[in-house]
């Protein structure tokens, strides 16, 4: 949260900031200590304004929030439970958002390097992320994606599994929006795990994770195809047929899947 006048800009966060916009338009020099009195005045003014805004919701001093909204308030540093009291304050125990600028810069760099197939460099960036932010789930998701792409399947399994473990911990800080929907990256983690276990010949584990991916998004033809291949290798032909037929329902022009179906039906003696 912040407050701006014609000259001054105050930001109320874990490490408060105060800038003189006239003499420092690019906000390079934090004056919160040198102008401590002004900073306190703007902080108190800001918190009083926020309290008034919240109190206008109703006569009750507590504002009921759904889980998504509550998590958004918490990410901004406001203390509260499912109901937020209008006595507003910043939770100084939370990380300062500015501390994660480097984290997001690394993620963009990894995406760029992967797009350019410069996987060794991408892995080096992942290693730097791991040193600085080992407890952030997406550090491990990025590492798992890069190592899977490199064919380092055992290492990919370690990091994708760590991602899944971390997102289950409610007290883990996520740099993304607290309303962030983890379904898509969780699907990626399960899909990568399915592929890695498949490459290592651990077919039952591959089935487990491909199935988990389909629970999240049932209309992924590529995952159905991969699961069909695993079931075929396990000799569970009926299940392979089921998933390959689902592929063709979703994507009717996937020619390789027609070949797969022909082979498995021939093995079953269903030549008609």
N, C-alpha and C positions, 0 to 999 in steps of 0.2 A: 504494500500500500504506500501511497505517496501523496505529497501536497506540493503545489506549484504556485508561486506568486509571480509578479512581473520580473522579479530579480532572482528569487531564491527557489531552489528545488530540494525538498527533503524526502528521503526514501526511508521508510520505517521497515527495517528488515533485521536479520540476525546481527549484521554489522551496519548500523545506520550510516546514511550518507547525506551530506549537505553540499550543494554546489551553488556558486555564484554565477548565474547564467549570463550576466552582463560581461564579466571579466573572464569567464571560463565556459564559453558556449558548448565546448565539446565534453564537458564534465570530466575533466582529467584530474582535478585536485579536490579531494574530499576535505571539507572544512568543518567536519562535525566536531572535532576537538578544539580547533581554533575559535569557532563560533558556537561554543557549547550552549550558551544561554539561548541563542536564536534556535538552535537545533531542538532544545527541550521545549521551547515555546511552540514550534511548528509540530512537534510530536504530540504534545498535549492537545493542540487544536485539531489535529487530524483524528486522534482517537475520540475526542468529544464528538466530532462530526459523524464518525462511523457509528458511535453509540446512539446518537440521535436518529440516524437513518434506520438502525435496527429497531429502536424503540417504537418507531412509527408503524411497524408491522402490526402492533396490537398492544393492549394494555399489559399483557403478560410479558415479563422481562426476558422470557426464554422463547427462542424462535426454533420451531421444530424443522429439522432438515432431513432430507433423505440421505442415504449413505453416500451417493455420488457427490452431492453438494457439500456434505460434511468433509469429505476427503479433499475437495477443492479448497475449502477454508483452511484445513490443516496444512496443506502444501504451501499456503501463503504465510503460514506462521501463526495463525490464530488458534488459540487453545479452545477446545470444546469437545463435547461428546455428541450423541445423536441430537441433542438440543444445545444450541449455542447461546450462552448468556451474553447479554448486551454489554457486560463489562469486558471491553475488548482489550487484548494485549498480544504482543508478539511472543511466540515461544522461542526463546533464545537457544534452546537445545537443538533446534533444527539447523541443517546446513544452509549456508548462504547460497542462493541461486547462482551468484557469480562464480562460486567455486567450481561449478559444473560446465563453465564455458569450454574448458579444455576437453572435457568428456564429449560434449556434442561435436566439437571440432574433430576429434578422433573418429567418431562414428561416420561423419561425412567423408573423411579421408578413407576409411575402410571401404565404404560403398563405392567410392571413385576407383580405388585400386582393384576391387573385385570386378567392376565393370570392365576395366582395362586388362583383366587377367594377370595382374601383377600380384600374385598370391603370396609370394615370399615377403614382399613389402607389407602387404595387408596383415600378415601374421605378426610382423615386427611391431606394427601399431597395436595389435591386440595384446601383445606382451606388455607394452607400455601401459595400456589401459588396466591390465590385470594388476600391475604394481600399484597404481594410484587408486583404482576403484574396484577392489576385489569383491566387495559385497553388493555391488550393483548388478542385478540380474542380467541386464542386457550386455554387460561386459562378457559374460559367459556365452550368451546367445551369439554374439558376433564372433567370438573365438570358435564356437562350435560350427558356425556356418563356414568360416574360412578354412578350418582344418578338414571339414567334410569335402569341400571343393578341392583341397590339396590331396585328397585320398588318405589322409591321416585319421583313419576311422576310430581307432582306440582313443585318441585324444579328443576327437569330436564327441564321442560318447560321454567322456568325462565332463565336458563343458556344457553340452546340452542337458545332461542330467542335473548339473549344478544349477542351471537356469531354472529348471522345473522345481527344484527344491527351494530355491530362494523366493520365487513368487508365491509360494504357499505361506511364507512367513509374513504375517501382517505388520510386523514392526520394521520390515526392511524398507529403507527409503528408496523411492523410484524417482529418477530425474524427470521422467515424463509426467504428463498431467496425472493427478491422482485419479481422475476419471478414465484414465487410459484403459482401453479394452485389451486384455492380454490374450484374447482368443487367437488372433492372427499369429503373433509370435510364438504362442504355445503350440499352435498347429505346426509351425516351421520346425520347432524343436522336436516334436514327435516324428515328423516326417524325416528329418535328418537322422534321428535315432533309428527309425525303421530302416532307412537306407544303410546306415553304418553297420547295424547288426546283420543285415542281409549280406553285405559285402564280406563280413567276417564269418559267415556261415552259421550264425546263431539265429536260426529261422523262427523259433518260438518267440524270441524277444522282438524280432522284426514284426511278427504278426501283432504282438501286444501294442507296439507303438504306431503302426499303420492304422490299427483299429481305433486307437485313441485319437489319431488325427481325424478320422472319419466321424467320430462322435462330435467333434467340433464343427466340421464342415463336411456334410455327407455328399456334397455334389462335386467333389474333386476327382475328375476322371483319372488323373495321373496317379493318385494314391490308390484308387480302386485297381488300376492296372498293376501297380507294384505289389499290392496284396494278392492279386490273382497269380502273379509270377511266384510269389513265395509259397502259396498254397499248392501250386503245380509242383514245385520242387519238393514239397512235403508229401506229395502223392494224394492230396485231398482235392481230387479233381472236381467234385460237385461245387465246392466252395470257390475254386478257381473260375469255374464257368459262371457262377453267380456274379462275381465281381467283374469279369470281362464283359458280361452282358450289360451290367450297369454302366460300364465305360461307353459302350455303343449307344446306350440310351441317352447318355449325356453328350457324346461326341461321335456321331454316326460314321464319320469318315476316317476313323483311326484304323488304317489298313492292317497294321501289325497285329492288332487285337483280333481281327478276323482270322489271321493265320494262326494265332495262339489258340483260338476256339476250335479251329479245324483240327489242330494237332491233338488237343485233349479229347475231343469227341472221337477221333480215330482211335486213340488209346483205349477209350471205353467201348469200342466196337460199335459206336453209333455212327454208321457210315451214311445213313439216309440223308 
